[in-house]
Amino acid sequence: MNSVKYFPNVIQYSSRVQNPFRTAFLGKNMDNKYLDKINKTLDKAIVPEFGRFEPINVIFDEEDESRFTITIKPEEADNKAKSAIFAYVNANTGKMIFTPKNFKDKKELEGYLKALSEEDIDHIKRELRKKTEG
């Protein structure tokens, strides 16, 4: 049986325990281009406190067949550390660029994701795209 949970600005229907990353964006507009897809992807994924896990990819295909991705993955050197990697592949130039953001643990990563807005993600994408042009 589905339960209904009420949060500021959001009604969430749930039939299972929520992923902690899902709560990172609660209260923000869920009809967004980036945040909605990130939420759906992270809701299905499990990021452990420590240890290895399969990288989690959120892929955004552009109209010109370019691609913007966000990847959450474990750090190689530290059992607790995580990375968020933003990447852009420009279909017109064939160039790819990425920028990693490293976090000491899952809690720090969650805080960063919670603070991201739609505009922040769009800005990151635009800056990466600029670097792959010409």
N, CA, C and O atoms as CSV, one atom per row, in Angstrom:
chain,resi,resn,atom,element,x,y,z
A,1,MET,N,N,0.833,-1.173,0.000
A,1,MET,CA,C,0.000,0.000,0.000
A,1,MET,C,C,0.880,1.240,0.000
A,1,MET,O,O,1.826,1.330,0.782
A,2,ASN,N,N,0.581,2.180,-0.857
A,2,ASN,CA,C,1.359,3.405,-0.952
A,2,ASN,C,C,1.014,4.346,0.189
A,2,ASN,O,O,-0.146,4.475,0.580
A,3,SER,N,N,2.021,4.988,0.706
A,3,SER,CA,C,1.798,6.000,1.722
A,3,SER,C,C,2.039,7.370,1.108
A,3,SER,O,O,2.742,7.493,0.105
A,4,VAL,N,N,1.468,8.372,1.695
A,4,VAL,CA,C,1.648,9.734,1.208
A,4,VAL,C,C,2.424,10.498,2.261
A,4,VAL,O,O,2.041,10.514,3.431
A,5,LYS,N,N,3.510,11.131,1.854
A,5,LYS,CA,C,4.310,11.943,2.749
A,5,LYS,C,C,4.229,13.381,2.265
A,5,LYS,O,O,4.332,13.639,1.066
A,6,TYR,N,N,4.048,14.299,3.167
A,6,TYR,CA,C,3.937,15.705,2.813
A,6,TYR,C,C,5.217,16.440,3.193
A,6,TYR,O,O,5.669,16.357,4.335
A,7,PHE,N,N,5.784,17.140,2.262
A,7,PHE,CA,C,6.964,17.951,2.473
A,7,PHE,C,C,6.672,19.332,1.901
A,7,PHE,O,O,5.770,19.463,1.074
A,8,PRO,N,N,7.390,20.349,2.306
A,8,PRO,CA,C,7.153,21.682,1.740
A,8,PRO,C,C,7.244,21.645,0.219
A,8,PRO,O,O,8.252,21.205,-0.333
A,9,ASN,N,N,6.220,22.096,-0.442
A,9,ASN,CA,C,6.155,22.217,-1.902
A,9,ASN,C,C,6.113,20.895,-2.659
A,9,ASN,O,O,6.113,20.906,-3.890
A,10,VAL,N,N,6.079,19.762,-1.973
A,10,VAL,CA,C,6.133,18.475,-2.665
A,10,VAL,C,C,5.198,17.479,-1.983
A,10,VAL,O,O,5.162,17.407,-0.754
A,11,ILE,N,N,4.453,16.723,-2.759
A,11,ILE,CA,C,3.734,15.558,-2.243
A,11,ILE,C,C,4.444,14.363,-2.837
A,11,ILE,O,O,4.589,14.267,-4.056
A,12,GLN,N,N,4.878,13.471,-2.005
A,12,GLN,CA,C,5.642,12.330,-2.470
A,12,GLN,C,C,4.879,11.050,-2.157
A,12,GLN,O,O,4.478,10.822,-1.016
A,13,TYR,N,N,4.684,10.232,-3.157
A,13,TYR,CA,C,4.045,8.941,-2.971
A,13,TYR,C,C,5.141,7.895,-2.870
A,13,TYR,O,O,6.038,7.843,-3.711
A,14,SER,N,N,5.068,7.073,-1.855
A,14,SER,CA,C,6.138,6.123,-1.624
A,14,SER,C,C,5.581,4.784,-1.169
A,14,SER,O,O,4.642,4.717,-0.376
A,15,SER,N,N,6.182,3.719,-1.691
A,15,SER,CA,C,5.801,2.391,-1.234
A,15,SER,C,C,7.000,1.658,-0.652
A,15,SER,O,O,6.915,0.470,-0.340
A,16,ARG,N,N,8.140,2.378,-0.503
A,16,ARG,CA,C,9.327,1.762,0.068
A,16,ARG,C,C,10.162,2.824,0.764
A,16,ARG,O,O,9.881,4.019,0.666
A,17,VAL,N,N,11.187,2.374,1.462
A,17,VAL,CA,C,12.078,3.286,2.159
A,17,VAL,C,C,12.792,4.147,1.122
A,17,VAL,O,O,13.244,3.648,0.092
A,18,GLN,N,N,12.887,5.411,1.397
A,18,GLN,CA,C,13.499,6.337,0.455
A,18,GLN,C,C,15.015,6.325,0.558
A,18,GLN,O,O,15.573,6.181,1.646
A,19,ASN,N,N,15.670,6.474,-0.570
A,19,ASN,CA,C,17.104,6.629,-0.647
A,19,ASN,C,C,17.476,7.980,-0.048
A,19,ASN,O,O,16.779,8.961,-0.306
A,20,PRO,N,N,18.548,8.072,0.743
A,20,PRO,CA,C,18.914,9.352,1.343
A,20,PRO,C,C,19.207,10.440,0.316
A,20,PRO,O,O,19.011,11.621,0.600
A,21,PHE,N,N,19.674,10.060,-0.879
A,21,PHE,CA,C,19.932,11.059,-1.907
A,21,PHE,C,C,18.633,11.666,-2.408
A,21,PHE,O,O,18.619,12.822,-2.831
A,22,ARG,N,N,17.559,10.923,-2.370
A,22,ARG,CA,C,16.259,11.421,-2.821
A,22,ARG,C,C,15.847,12.639,-2.010
A,22,ARG,O,O,15.286,13.592,-2.551
A,23,THR,N,N,16.124,12.607,-0.714
A,23,THR,CA,C,15.733,13.714,0.145
A,23,THR,C,C,16.585,14.947,-0.097
A,23,THR,O,O,16.229,16.038,0.349
A,24,ALA,N,N,17.695,14.797,-0.790
A,24,ALA,CA,C,18.567,15.937,-1.035
A,24,ALA,C,C,17.869,17.032,-1.817
A,24,ALA,O,O,18.222,18.203,-1.672
A,25,PHE,N,N,16.896,16.694,-2.637
A,25,PHE,CA,C,16.253,17.697,-3.465
A,25,PHE,C,C,14.821,17.981,-3.060
A,25,PHE,O,O,14.154,18.776,-3.723
A,26,LEU,N,N,14.320,17.366,-1.998
A,26,LEU,CA,C,12.948,17.621,-1.588
A,26,LEU,C,C,12.779,19.086,-1.231
A,26,LEU,O,O,13.666,19.704,-0.642
A,27,GLY,N,N,11.636,19.630,-1.592
A,27,GLY,CA,C,11.383,21.035,-1.322
A,27,GLY,C,C,11.704,21.919,-2.502
A,27,GLY,O,O,11.302,23.082,-2.519
A,28,LYS,N,N,12.416,21.405,-3.492
A,28,LYS,CA,C,12.695,22.168,-4.699
A,28,LYS,C,C,11.708,21.765,-5.769
A,28,LYS,O,O,11.051,20.730,-5.661
A,29,ASN,N,N,11.603,22.570,-6.788
A,29,ASN,CA,C,10.690,22.305,-7.887
A,29,ASN,C,C,11.098,21.019,-8.601
A,29,ASN,O,O,12.186,20.947,-9.171
A,30,MET,N,N,10.234,20.005,-8.574
A,30,MET,CA,C,10.571,18.709,-9.145
A,30,MET,C,C,10.287,18.624,-10.649
A,30,MET,O,O,10.521,17.579,-11.257
A,31,ASP,N,N,9.787,19.708,-11.259
A,31,ASP,CA,C,9.522,19.707,-12.690
A,31,ASP,C,C,10.688,20.293,-13.463
A,31,ASP,O,O,10.481,20.899,-14.514
A,32,ASN,N,N,11.876,20.135,-12.985
A,32,ASN,CA,C,13.055,20.714,-13.598
A,32,ASN,C,C,13.686,19.774,-14.617
A,32,ASN,O,O,13.506,18.557,-14.569
A,33,LYS,N,N,14.419,20.367,-15.524
A,33,LYS,CA,C,15.100,19.627,-16.579
A,33,LYS,C,C,16.153,18.661,-16.014
A,33,LYS,O,O,16.228,17.512,-16.451
A,34,TYR,N,N,16.948,19.104,-15.069
A,34,TYR,CA,C,18.034,18.285,-14.533
A,34,TYR,C,C,17.662,17.575,-13.235
A,34,TYR,O,O,17.858,16.366,-13.110
A,35,LEU,N,N,17.135,18.309,-12.284
A,35,LEU,CA,C,16.902,17.761,-10.946
A,35,LEU,C,C,15.938,16.579,-10.945
A,35,LEU,O,O,16.122,15.630,-10.184
A,36,ASP,N,N,14.918,16.631,-11.785
A,36,ASP,CA,C,13.958,15.529,-11.828
A,36,ASP,C,C,14.638,14.230,-12.266
A,36,ASP,O,O,14.409,13.174,-11.676
A,37,LYS,N,N,15.467,14.313,-13.292
A,37,LYS,CA,C,16.158,13.111,-13.780
A,37,LYS,C,C,17.209,12.628,-12.773
A,37,LYS,O,O,17.388,11.424,-12.589
A,38,ILE,N,N,17.893,13.559,-12.132
A,38,ILE,CA,C,18.869,13.186,-11.103
A,38,ILE,C,C,18.162,12.462,-9.966
A,38,ILE,O,O,18.624,11.418,-9.504
A,39,ASN,N,N,17.037,13.017,-9.514
A,39,ASN,CA,C,16.272,12.384,-8.441
A,39,ASN,C,C,15.840,10.979,-8.805
A,39,ASN,O,O,15.987,10.060,-8.000
A,40,LYS,N,N,15.308,10.794,-10.006
A,40,LYS,CA,C,14.845,9.473,-10.438
A,40,LYS,C,C,15.996,8.473,-10.476
A,40,LYS,O,O,15.837,7.323,-10.067
A,41,THR,N,N,17.136,8.905,-10.958
A,41,THR,CA,C,18.289,8.012,-11.048
A,41,THR,C,C,18.822,7.664,-9.656
A,41,THR,O,O,19.080,6.497,-9.364
A,42,LEU,N,N,18.985,8.666,-8.806
A,42,LEU,CA,C,19.522,8.424,-7.471
A,42,LEU,C,C,18.551,7.673,-6.579
A,42,LEU,O,O,18.962,7.010,-5.627
A,43,ASP,N,N,17.259,7.775,-6.884
A,43,ASP,CA,C,16.264,7.041,-6.109
A,43,ASP,C,C,16.423,5.529,-6.301
A,43,ASP,O,O,16.100,4.749,-5.405
A,44,LYS,N,N,16.917,5.125,-7.459
A,44,LYS,CA,C,17.100,3.704,-7.770
A,44,LYS,C,C,18.471,3.188,-7.338
A,44,LYS,O,O,18.690,1.978,-7.290
A,45,ALA,N,N,19.389,4.092,-7.027
A,45,ALA,CA,C,20.772,3.707,-6.754
A,45,ALA,C,C,21.046,3.630,-5.250
A,45,ALA,O,O,20.304,4.178,-4.435
A,46,ILE,N,N,22.119,2.945,-4.915
A,46,ILE,CA,C,22.558,2.850,-3.528
A,46,ILE,C,C,24.007,3.314,-3.454
A,46,ILE,O,O,24.883,2.761,-4.119
A,47,VAL,N,N,24.246,4.332,-2.641
A,47,VAL,CA,C,25.602,4.812,-2.394
A,47,VAL,C,C,25.923,4.475,-0.947
A,47,VAL,O,O,25.375,5.093,-0.034
A,48,PRO,N,N,26.804,3.504,-0.721
A,48,PRO,CA,C,27.118,3.094,0.649
A,48,PRO,C,C,27.987,4.123,1.375
A,48,PRO,O,O,28.628,4.963,0.743
A,49,GLU,N,N,28.000,4.048,2.690
A,49,GLU,CA,C,28.839,4.928,3.504
A,49,GLU,C,C,30.319,4.719,3.170
A,49,GLU,O,O,31.088,5.677,3.097
A,50,PHE,N,N,30.705,3.462,2.970
A,50,PHE,CA,C,32.092,3.158,2.627
A,50,PHE,C,C,32.115,1.938,1.726
A,50,PHE,O,O,31.144,1.185,1.647
A,51,GLY,N,N,33.238,1.756,1.050
A,51,GLY,CA,C,33.388,0.615,0.163
A,51,GLY,C,C,33.093,0.958,-1.293
A,51,GLY,O,O,32.739,2.088,-1.630
A,52,ARG,N,N,33.246,-0.031,-2.127
A,52,ARG,CA,C,33.078,0.119,-3.580
A,52,ARG,C,C,31.608,0.027,-3.957
A,52,ARG,O,O,30.822,-0.622,-3.267
A,53,PHE,N,N,31.243,0.676,-5.047
A,53,PHE,CA,C,29.916,0.562,-5.640
A,53,PHE,C,C,30.023,0.927,-7.107
A,53,PHE,O,O,30.955,1.616,-7.520
A,54,GLU,N,N,29.077,0.468,-7.878
A,54,GLU,CA,C,29.071,0.778,-9.306
A,54,GLU,C,C,28.808,2.269,-9.498
A,54,GLU,O,O,27.934,2.828,-8.835
A,55,PRO,N,N,29.551,2.922,-10.396
A,55,PRO,CA,C,29.290,4.343,-10.661
A,55,PRO,C,C,27.837,4.565,-11.086
A,55,PRO,O,O,27.243,3.744,-11.786
A,56,ILE,N,N,27.289,5.682,-10.650
A,56,ILE,CA,C,25.911,6.058,-10.976
A,56,ILE,C,C,25.971,7.175,-12.000
A,56,ILE,O,O,26.533,8.236,-11.729
A,57,ASN,N,N,25.403,6.950,-13.169
A,57,ASN,CA,C,25.440,7.931,-14.253
A,57,ASN,C,C,24.069,8.521,-14.508
A,57,ASN,O,O,23.072,7.803,-14.586
A,58,VAL,N,N,24.032,9.842,-14.639
A,58,VAL,CA,C,22.828,10.549,-15.059
A,58,VAL,C,C,23.195,11.209,-16.383
A,58,VAL,O,O,24.081,12.062,-16.434
A,59,ILE,N,N,22.510,10.812,-17.454
A,59,ILE,CA,C,22.881,11.229,-18.808
A,59,ILE,C,C,21.821,12.154,-19.384
A,59,ILE,O,O,20.625,11.870,-19.320
A,60,PHE,N,N,22.283,13.274,-19.950
A,60,PHE,CA,C,21.401,14.237,-20.605
A,60,PHE,C,C,21.851,14.370,-22.056
A,60,PHE,O,O,22.923,14.911,-22.328
A,61,ASP,N,N,21.038,13.881,-22.983
A,61,ASP,CA,C,21.344,13.993,-24.406
A,61,ASP,C,C,20.832,15.326,-24.921
A,61,ASP,O,O,19.689,15.702,-24.662
A,62,GLU,N,N,21.679,16.038,-25.650
A,62,GLU,CA,C,21.339,17.332,-26.224
A,62,GLU,C,C,20.721,17.146,-27.609
A,62,GLU,O,O,20.843,16.080,-28.213
A,63,GLU,N,N,20.063,18.180,-28.098
A,63,GLU,CA,C,19.419,18.109,-29.413
A,63,GLU,C,C,20.416,17.871,-30.543
A,63,GLU,O,O,20.082,17.228,-31.538
A,64,ASP,N,N,21.643,18.387,-30.396
A,64,ASP,CA,C,22.655,18.218,-31.440
A,64,ASP,C,C,23.481,16.944,-31.263
A,64,ASP,O,O,24.549,16.803,-31.859
A,65,GLU,N,N,22.982,16.019,-30.440
A,65,GLU,CA,C,23.611,14.731,-30.142
A,65,GLU,C,C,24.830,14.839,-29.235
A,65,GLU,O,O,25.556,13.861,-29.058
A,66,SER,N,N,25.063,16.016,-28.659
A,66,SER,CA,C,26.085,16.162,-27.622
A,66,SER,C,C,25.528,15.531,-26.356
A,66,SER,O,O,24.337,15.230,-26.277
A,67,ARG,N,N,26.391,15.332,-25.365
A,67,ARG,CA,C,25.950,14.647,-24.146
A,67,ARG,C,C,26.584,15.282,-22.912
A,67,ARG,O,O,27.789,15.533,-22.872
A,68,PHE,N,N,25.749,15.534,-21.907
A,68,PHE,CA,C,26.173,16.037,-20.609
A,68,PHE,C,C,25.882,14.939,-19.599
A,68,PHE,O,O,24.773,14.404,-19.574
A,69,THR,N,N,26.862,14.591,-18.760
A,69,THR,CA,C,26.652,13.534,-17.775
A,69,THR,C,C,27.129,13.964,-16.391
A,69,THR,O,O,28.039,14.779,-16.239
A,70,ILE,N,N,26.481,13.385,-15.401
A,70,ILE,CA,C,26.903,13.516,-14.015
A,70,ILE,C,C,27.106,12.094,-13.501
A,70,ILE,O,O,26.208,11.256,-13.596
A,71,THR,N,N,28.290,11.831,-12.958
A,71,THR,CA,C,28.619,10.497,-12.460
A,71,THR,C,C,29.000,10.583,-10.985
A,71,THR,O,O,29.835,11.401,-10.598
A,72,ILE,N,N,28.388,9.743,-10.177
A,72,ILE,CA,C,28.745,9.608,-8.765
A,72,ILE,C,C,29.501,8.292,-8.649
A,72,ILE,O,O,29.005,7.245,-9.065
A,73,LYS,N,N,30.719,8.350,-8.073
A,73,LYS,CA,C,31.528,7.136,-7.975
A,73,LYS,C,C,32.384,7.164,-6.727
A,73,LYS,O,O,32.606,8.228,-6.150
A,74,PRO,N,N,32.872,5.997,-6.300
A,74,PRO,CA,C,33.772,5.960,-5.141
A,74,PRO,C,C,35.163,6.436,-5.538
A,74,PRO,O,O,35.560,6.321,-6.697
A,75,GLU,N,N,35.888,6.963,-4.584
A,75,GLU,CA,C,37.278,7.353,-4.808
A,75,GLU,C,C,38.165,6.122,-4.671
A,75,GLU,O,O,37.893,5.245,-3.851
A,76,GLU,N,N,39.197,6.056,-5.451
A,76,GLU,CA,C,40.109,4.903,-5.425
A,76,GLU,C,C,40.919,4.826,-4.124
A,76,GLU,O,O,41.072,3.747,-3.551
A,77,ALA,N,N,41.435,5.966,-3.661
A,77,ALA,CA,C,42.387,5.968,-2.548
A,77,ALA,C,C,41.744,5.892,-1.168
A,77,ALA,O,O,42.383,5.438,-0.218
A,78,ASP,N,N,40.501,6.324,-1.039
A,78,ASP,CA,C,39.863,6.392,0.281
A,78,ASP,C,C,38.574,5.589,0.264
A,78,ASP,O,O,37.761,5.737,-0.649
A,79,ASN,N,N,38.384,4.750,1.255
A,79,ASN,CA,C,37.233,3.855,1.332
A,79,ASN,C,C,35.907,4.602,1.548
A,79,ASN,O,O,34.846,4.082,1.205
A,80,LYS,N,N,35.962,5.820,2.114
A,80,LYS,CA,C,34.751,6.598,2.379
A,80,LYS,C,C,34.509,7.699,1.346
A,80,LYS,O,O,33.369,8.125,1.164
A,81,ALA,N,N,35.543,8.162,0.677
A,81,ALA,CA,C,35.460,9.311,-0.219
A,81,ALA,C,C,34.633,9.003,-1.473
A,81,ALA,O,O,34.613,7.878,-1.972
A,82,LYS,N,N,33.953,10.044,-1.961
A,82,LYS,CA,C,33.119,9.930,-3.158
A,82,LYS,C,C,33.487,11.064,-4.112
A,82,LYS,O,O,34.087,12.059,-3.704
A,83,SER,N,N,33.122,10.907,-5.386
A,83,SER,CA,C,33.329,11.935,-6.395
A,83,SER,C,C,32.056,12.157,-7.185
A,83,SER,O,O,31.293,11.226,-7.443
A,84,ALA,N,N,31.841,13.403,-7.563
A,84,ALA,CA,C,30.801,13.750,-8.529
A,84,ALA,C,C,31.558,14.311,-9.731
A,84,ALA,O,O,32.296,15.289,-9.614
A,85,ILE,N,N,31.364,13.682,-10.880
A,85,ILE,CA,C,32.086,14.090,-12.084
A,85,ILE,C,C,31.086,14.612,-13.098
A,85,ILE,O,O,30.145,13.914,-13.477
A,86,PHE,N,N,31.298,15.851,-13.537
A,86,PHE,CA,C,30.472,16.465,-14.566
A,86,PHE,C,C,31.266,16.395,-15.864
A,86,PHE,O,O,32.426,16.804,-15.907
A,87,ALA,N,N,30.641,15.876,-16.926
A,87,ALA,CA,C,31.346,15.723,-18.200
A,87,ALA,C,C,30.470,16.195,-19.346
A,87,ALA,O,O,29.242,16.140,-19.277
A,88,TYR,N,N,31.132,16.665,-20.410
A,88,TYR,CA,C,30.408,17.102,-21.602
A,88,TYR,C,C,31.158,16.606,-22.829
A,88,TYR,O,O,32.369,16.792,-22.951
A,89,VAL,N,N,30.418,15.971,-23.741
A,89,VAL,CA,C,30.975,15.529,-25.016
A,89,VAL,C,C,30.259,16.326,-26.100
A,89,VAL,O,O,29.037,16.257,-26.233
A,90,ASN,N,N,31.038,17.088,-26.877
A,90,ASN,CA,C,30.490,17.918,-27.935
A,90,ASN,C,C,30.461,17.117,-29.236
A,90,ASN,O,O,31.513,16.727,-29.744
A,91,ALA,N,N,29.280,16.871,-29.773
A,91,ALA,CA,C,29.137,16.064,-30.992
A,91,ALA,C,C,29.700,16.779,-32.216
A,91,ALA,O,O,30.145,16.130,-33.163
A,92,ASN,N,N,29.684,18.110,-32.205
A,92,ASN,CA,C,30.174,18.867,-33.370
A,92,ASN,C,C,31.686,18.875,-33.473
A,92,ASN,O,O,32.227,18.772,-34.574
A,93,THR,N,N,32.386,18.995,-32.343
A,93,THR,CA,C,33.850,19.069,-32.362
A,93,THR,C,C,34.513,17.746,-32.011
A,93,THR,O,O,35.692,17.553,-32.305
A,94,GLY,N,N,33.781,16.837,-31.390
A,94,GLY,CA,C,34.347,15.566,-30.965
A,94,GLY,C,C,35.169,15.676,-29.690
A,94,GLY,O,O,35.816,14.710,-29.286
A,95,LYS,N,N,35.153,16.837,-29.056
A,95,LYS,CA,C,35.929,17.044,-27.828
A,95,LYS,C,C,35.114,16.673,-26.601
A,95,LYS,O,O,33.889,16.794,-26.565
A,96,MET,N,N,35.859,16.209,-25.585
A,96,MET,CA,C,35.237,15.855,-24.314
A,96,MET,C,C,35.994,16.550,-23.192
A,96,MET,O,O,37.218,16.675,-23.236
A,97,ILE,N,N,35.256,16.997,-22.193
A,97,ILE,CA,C,35.881,17.602,-21.023
A,97,ILE,C,C,35.107,17.155,-19.789
A,97,ILE,O,O,33.903,16.911,-19.851
A,98,PHE,N,N,35.813,17.053,-18.672
A,98,PHE,CA,C,35.129,16.701,-17.425
A,98,PHE,C,C,35.762,17.463,-16.284
A,98,PHE,O,O,36.914,17.892,-16.363
A,99,THR,N,N,34.997,17.626,-15.224
A,99,THR,CA,C,35.490,18.264,-14.018
A,99,THR,C,C,34.999,17.471,-12.811
A,99,THR,O,O,33.793,17.341,-12.603
A,100,PRO,N,N,35.927,16.941,-12.016
A,100,PRO,CA,C,35.524,16.182,-10.832
A,100,PRO,C,C,35.390,17.086,-9.606
A,100,PRO,O,O,36.062,18.111,-9.499
A,101,LYS,N,N,34.534,16.698,-8.710
A,101,LYS,CA,C,34.371,17.347,-7.409
A,101,LYS,C,C,34.484,16.224,-6.393
A,101,LYS,O,O,33.669,15.302,-6.396
A,102,ASN,N,N,35.491,16.291,-5.518
A,102,ASN,CA,C,35.749,15.224,-4.553
A,102,ASN,C,C,35.178,15.572,-3.175
A,102,ASN,O,O,35.180,16.729,-2.756
A,103,PHE,N,N,34.689,14.536,-2.485
A,103,PHE,CA,C,34.074,14.695,-1.173
A,103,PHE,C,C,34.685,13.691,-0.218
A,103,PHE,O,O,35.010,12.571,-0.612
A,104,LYS,N,N,34.845,14.092,1.054
A,104,LYS,CA,C,35.484,13.206,2.026
A,104,LYS,C,C,34.607,12.018,2.405
A,104,LYS,O,O,35.116,10.964,2.785
A,105,ASP,N,N,33.265,12.192,2.299
A,105,ASP,CA,C,32.363,11.094,2.650
A,105,ASP,C,C,30.986,11.317,2.025
A,105,ASP,O,O,30.748,12.311,1.339
A,106,LYS,N,N,30.096,10.372,2.280
A,106,LYS,CA,C,28.748,10.407,1.716
A,106,LYS,C,C,27.970,11.631,2.198
A,106,LYS,O,O,27.223,12.236,1.428
A,107,LYS,N,N,28.141,11.992,3.456
A,107,LYS,CA,C,27.416,13.127,4.023
A,107,LYS,C,C,27.794,14.432,3.311
A,107,LYS,O,O,26.923,15.251,3.019
A,108,GLU,N,N,29.053,14.621,3.040
A,108,GLU,CA,C,29.510,15.827,2.337
A,108,GLU,C,C,28.957,15.853,0.909
A,108,GLU,O,O,28.552,16.908,0.420
A,109,LEU,N,N,28.941,14.706,0.245
A,109,LEU,CA,C,28.365,14.601,-1.098
A,109,LEU,C,C,26.884,14.955,-1.080
A,109,LEU,O,O,26.418,15.715,-1.928
A,110,GLU,N,N,26.140,14.410,-0.119
A,110,GLU,CA,C,24.706,14.706,-0.010
A,110,GLU,C,C,24.468,16.198,0.188
A,110,GLU,O,O,23.549,16.765,-0.403
A,111,GLY,N,N,25.292,16.837,1.016
A,111,GLY,CA,C,25.167,18.273,1.253
A,111,GLY,C,C,25.381,19.068,-0.023
A,111,GLY,O,O,24.668,20.036,-0.289
A,112,TYR,N,N,26.360,18.660,-0.808
A,112,TYR,CA,C,26.625,19.336,-2.079
A,112,TYR,C,C,25.451,19.170,-3.036
A,112,TYR,O,O,25.007,20.140,-3.650
A,113,LEU,N,N,24.950,17.952,-3.165
A,113,LEU,CA,C,23.822,17.707,-4.067
A,113,LEU,C,C,22.578,18.471,-3.620
A,113,LEU,O,O,21.808,18.954,-4.450
A,114,LYS,N,N,22.388,18.576,-2.319
A,114,LYS,CA,C,21.231,19.296,-1.795
A,114,LYS,C,C,21.313,20.779,-2.137
A,114,LYS,O,O,20.290,21.419,-2.383
A,115,ALA,N,N,22.513,21.320,-2.152
A,115,ALA,CA,C,22.707,22.749,-2.413
A,115,ALA,C,C,22.618,23.101,-3.905
A,115,ALA,O,O,22.402,24.263,-4.249
A,116,LEU,N,N,22.780,22.122,-4.783
A,116,LEU,CA,C,22.735,22.404,-6.227
A,116,LEU,C,C,21.336,22.825,-6.657
A,116,LEU,O,O,20.339,22.242,-6.232
A,117,SER,N,N,21.280,23.829,-7.493
A,117,SER,CA,C,20.005,24.257,-8.068
A,117,SER,C,C,20.021,23.933,-9.557
A,117,SER,O,O,21.054,23.571,-10.118
A,118,GLU,N,N,18.887,24.068,-10.168
A,118,GLU,CA,C,18.759,23.879,-11.617
A,118,GLU,C,C,19.720,24.825,-12.352
A,118,GLU,O,O,20.373,24.434,-13.320
A,119,GLU,N,N,19.793,26.057,-11.880
A,119,GLU,CA,C,20.663,27.056,-12.503
A,119,GLU,C,C,22.138,26.688,-12.347
A,119,GLU,O,O,22.931,26.899,-13.265
A,120,ASP,N,N,22.507,26.140,-11.189
A,120,ASP,CA,C,23.891,25.714,-10.968
A,120,ASP,C,C,24.295,24.638,-11.972
A,120,ASP,O,O,25.367,24.710,-12.572
A,121,ILE,N,N,23.444,23.659,-12.146
A,121,ILE,CA,C,23.746,22.562,-13.072
A,121,ILE,C,C,23.813,23.078,-14.504
A,121,ILE,O,O,24.696,22.688,-15.267
A,122,ASP,N,N,22.882,23.952,-14.868
A,122,ASP,CA,C,22.882,24.532,-16.212
A,122,ASP,C,C,24.157,25.342,-16.441
A,122,ASP,O,O,24.724,25.302,-17.533
A,123,HIS,N,N,24.609,26.068,-15.435
A,123,HIS,CA,C,25.844,26.849,-15.545
A,123,HIS,C,C,27.058,25.925,-15.756
A,123,HIS,O,O,27.906,26.196,-16.606
A,124,ILE,N,N,27.134,24.853,-14.991
A,124,ILE,CA,C,28.227,23.886,-15.149
A,124,ILE,C,C,28.227,23.340,-16.569
A,124,ILE,O,O,29.279,23.263,-17.202
A,125,LYS,N,N,27.055,22.959,-17.076
A,125,LYS,CA,C,26.954,22.420,-18.435
A,125,LYS,C,C,27.408,23.443,-19.463
A,125,LYS,O,O,28.174,23.109,-20.367
A,126,ARG,N,N,26.950,24.685,-19.341
A,126,ARG,CA,C,27.329,25.728,-20.308
A,126,ARG,C,C,28.845,25.968,-20.303
A,126,ARG,O,O,29.451,26.129,-21.363
A,127,GLU,N,N,29.458,25.993,-19.109
A,127,GLU,CA,C,30.899,26.214,-19.025
A,127,GLU,C,C,31.679,25.062,-19.659
A,127,GLU,O,O,32.659,25.291,-20.367
A,128,LEU,N,N,31.250,23.836,-19.406
A,128,LEU,CA,C,31.900,22.688,-20.021
A,128,LEU,C,C,31.745,22.721,-21.539
A,128,LEU,O,O,32.693,22.440,-22.272
A,129,ARG,N,N,30.553,23.062,-22.001
A,129,ARG,CA,C,30.297,23.139,-23.451
A,129,ARG,C,C,31.207,24.173,-24.107
A,129,ARG,O,O,31.760,23.921,-25.177
A,130,LYS,N,N,31.365,25.336,-23.474
A,130,LYS,CA,C,32.240,26.380,-24.024
A,130,LYS,C,C,33.647,25.861,-24.242
A,130,LYS,O,O,34.286,26.167,-25.248
A,131,LYS,N,N,34.124,25.073,-23.290
A,131,LYS,CA,C,35.494,24.554,-23.361
A,131,LYS,C,C,35.670,23.496,-24.448
A,131,LYS,O,O,36.800,23.195,-24.832
A,132,THR,N,N,34.570,22.924,-24.950
A,132,THR,CA,C,34.681,21.914,-26.011
A,132,THR,C,C,34.433,22.483,-27.396
A,132,THR,O,O,34.556,21.762,-28.386
A,133,GLU,N,N,34.086,23.755,-27.487
A,133,GLU,CA,C,33.807,24.361,-28.782
A,133,GLU,C,C,35.085,24.895,-29.416
A,133,GLU,O,O,36.012,25.320,-28.727
A,134,GLY,N,N,35.111,24.864,-30.748
A,134,GLY,CA,C,36.206,25.452,-31.519
A,134,GLY,C,C,37.488,24.911,-31.243
A,134,GLY,O,O,38.478,25.336,-31.838
